[in-house]
């Protein structure tokens, strides 16, 4: 197995790159011009975070791979993102619910990582924390609007929450890679984030007059490279130029 | 021929004379000032077409966000398309100072009754098109908008000043993409040249028909909305661009192009206006796709906008009930 800290950075970076990519699919197609701008803003923040985290991953690996080599020349089996972020963007309600569930997790994760023993990652975390607070606020406000809007929007938000819930468990699963790093203060124990996440999510879901789904079976596999059918297609599109023209600079 | 949308009743000759005297003195017209109805309608037509162009223009470039070849390129392309959305929003707001509603203008776009720049009806089929659009299309837009920044209507002129700053940045970014491709592998160089070949003539058409065939030009120039003619602006753009193409080792696809020592102009071959009018009238390669994409976004977003409105109304009700 590769170096645990490298592996951990891939998880952080891939979550953001894949979600940022999915969110960028809204650009030019949002429900209003203002929201088009807001969603693209969040996508930009996430890809920007991924850029920094994957750059750090390349440094830690020390094999001469930069962030672009990591983003564009790994297969889906080498991607380490959680399954939730790779699912197709769905309707606006689906994208908003996912953003809220992920950003709430990311916010607490960055908060803990801003005290990381790796000063590079701590610096990235401190900056990203501010961004993710805004992402939480934006998506939570929309969730409340959709939940309390019309019967249709309420139904769509509830459906999205029910569909996505089975992917939330993976965010809080910890393993040997992470535990080894927690001791060195290089990583946050993902399972320790679940209680605060649940508190925040329950609060907003209640304000949105929606119902928290029951905890059923939780899908997982992304952290070990076992993905849904969607990631391969997404990467085929994303990686087409560097794969078609090996060695070219852009 | 005068478009039906700008036909207006005759004005009081005294007020009209005063208004034209203000324009002649170089004064800026502000939203609350008196203005001839035709001035107002011409501005609504131009500004809304401009705003629509920004919004439709998001589509051909948005097409490559998911395929941008590096993270840096992906971020700068997203930021660029986002800027265009911002410009659209800004100009729609400017248009609202003339007493129209943004919503109505958008419905005109979706109904196919409003125009937008025909350049966006061409397909983006390679990554190099992200370079060519920035370099040529934004480059041409800057030439036009630098002139509009001196337009007599204050809100439009101020919007153009701000927008031009961002467009200059986009142009540099596009030129840099072309520079890298042209100096890259043989395949990348060919990609850049192919893109220049496809975008060159449509970019020249962006300035609109010859002055003699431009239906709105006379009045627009008398009222200080347009301060240079289509042909003058087109020539200025060509003169600038020839040297830039040479600097990055690309060839402008016009064998008849000659430098005229006497006028210091690069003279170019005849533009295929049949092609221009064909695309303007709806038969360009992507007219249907662009409008279909805008309509789909609008229709798919209807439930979201309804939800936001319903929620806001409930909030207002509960605030009033509590008061």
Interface residues (C-beta under 8 A of the other chain):
Chain A: X17 X21 X24 X25 X27 X28 X29 X30 X31 X32 X33 X34 X35 X36 X37 X40 X41 X43 X44 X47 X48 X50 X51 X54 X67 X68 X71 X72 X91 X92 X93 X144 X145 X146 X148 X149 X150 X152 X153 X156 X237 X238 X240 X241 X242 X245 X247 X248 X249 X250
Chain B: X55 X58 X59 X62 X65 X66 X67 X69 X70 X71 X72 X73 X74 X75 X78 X79 X81 X82 X85 X86 X88 X89 X92 X127 X180 X181 X184 X185 X187 X188 X293 X296 X297 X300 X301 X302 X303 X304 X305 X306 X307 X308 X309 X310 X311 X314
